[in-house]
Amino acid sequence: MNYLILGLLIFLGAHSIRIVAEDWRTRARARWGEAAFKGVYSVVSLVGFGLIIYGFGLAREVPSMLWMPPRGMRHAASLLTLFSFVFLAAAYVPRNAIKARFHHPMVLGVKIWALAHLLANGSVAHVLLFGAFLAWAVLDFIASRRRDRALGTTYPAGTTAATLTTVAVGVGAWAVFALYLHGLLIGIRPFG
């Protein structure tokens, strides 16, 4: 469990710099240069992510259950992760109505993903992992919206074609991940 906690602290800590230390981030980027800052940020994030994967794998070997979720929660989680993938796609497809409306769809996608997994899993490791990501995403979304208001950030209106593309990409990615990659990479097949 220690590796999981350390990984979460490193990974989410790196991703929280804009939430808690925006001024420091701006100064560091100016002092180090954009490439160096991104390089350090990437290395720190990868180390944290690797520790999360390793620690979560160890914690899953000897699960400590807090509760047993009802079987129906797996179906709810599958549906929620579908929306999560659509929000993730919305972060990358230009000029879609989802990004125009919600402004930070990737963070919303993380919130939905984490909530879905909390509903379907009741072990200490799952609650720690997905609870940490959910808490981070809530704080990041609030900070991002506050930053947008302070800077007067506007988002271009979405087009129908871009929005339909976003939904298609999100649903397609969800299907590939849910039906194939989740079982291959995580060892759990959501649909049996």
Secondary structure in CASP SS format (residue, H / E / C, confidence):
PFRMAT SS
TARGET T0000
AUTHOR 0000-0000-0000
METHOD secondary structure of the structure
MODEL  1
M C 1.00
N H 1.00
Y H 1.00
L H 1.00
I H 1.00
L H 1.00
G H 1.00
L H 1.00
L H 1.00
I H 1.00
F H 1.00
L H 1.00
G H 1.00
A H 1.00
H C 1.00
S C 1.00
I H 1.00
R H 1.00
I H 1.00
V H 1.00
A C 1.00
E H 1.00
D H 1.00
W H 1.00
R H 1.00
T H 1.00
R H 1.00
A H 1.00
R H 1.00
A H 1.00
R H 1.00
W H 1.00
G C 1.00
E H 1.00
A H 1.00
A H 1.00
F H 1.00
K H 1.00
G H 1.00
V H 1.00
Y H 1.00
S H 1.00
V H 1.00
V H 1.00
S H 1.00
L H 1.00
V H 1.00
G H 1.00
F H 1.00
G H 1.00
L H 1.00
I H 1.00
I H 1.00
Y H 1.00
G H 1.00
F H 1.00
G H 1.00
L H 1.00
A H 1.00
R H 1.00
E H 1.00
V C 1.00
P C 1.00
S C 1.00
M E 1.00
L C 1.00
W C 1.00
M C 1.00
P C 1.00
P C 1.00
R C 1.00
G H 1.00
M H 1.00
R H 1.00
H H 1.00
A H 1.00
A H 1.00
S H 1.00
L H 1.00
L H 1.00
T H 1.00
L H 1.00
F H 1.00
S H 1.00
F H 1.00
V H 1.00
F H 1.00
L H 1.00
A H 1.00
A H 1.00
A C 1.00
Y C 1.00
V C 1.00
P C 1.00
R C 1.00
N E 1.00
A H 1.00
I H 1.00
K H 1.00
A H 1.00
R H 1.00
F H 1.00
H C 1.00
H C 1.00
P H 1.00
M H 1.00
V H 1.00
L H 1.00
G H 1.00
V H 1.00
K H 1.00
I H 1.00
W H 1.00
A H 1.00
L H 1.00
A H 1.00
H H 1.00
L H 1.00
L H 1.00
A H 1.00
N C 1.00
G C 1.00
S E 1.00
V H 1.00
A H 1.00
H H 1.00
V H 1.00
L H 1.00
L H 1.00
F H 1.00
G H 1.00
A H 1.00
F H 1.00
L H 1.00
A H 1.00
W H 1.00
A H 1.00
V H 1.00
L H 1.00
D H 1.00
F H 1.00
I H 1.00
A H 1.00
S H 1.00
R H 1.00
R H 1.00
R H 1.00
D H 1.00
R H 1.00
A H 1.00
L H 1.00
G C 1.00
T C 1.00
T C 1.00
Y C 1.00
P C 1.00
A C 1.00
G C 1.00
T E 1.00
T H 1.00
A H 1.00
A H 1.00
T H 1.00
L H 1.00
T H 1.00
T H 1.00
V H 1.00
A H 1.00
V H 1.00
G H 1.00
V H 1.00
G H 1.00
A H 1.00
W H 1.00
A H 1.00
V H 1.00
F H 1.00
A H 1.00
L H 1.00
Y H 1.00
L H 1.00
H H 1.00
G H 1.00
L H 1.00
L H 1.00
I H 1.00
G C 1.00
I C 1.00
R C 1.00
P C 1.00
F C 1.00
G C 1.00
END
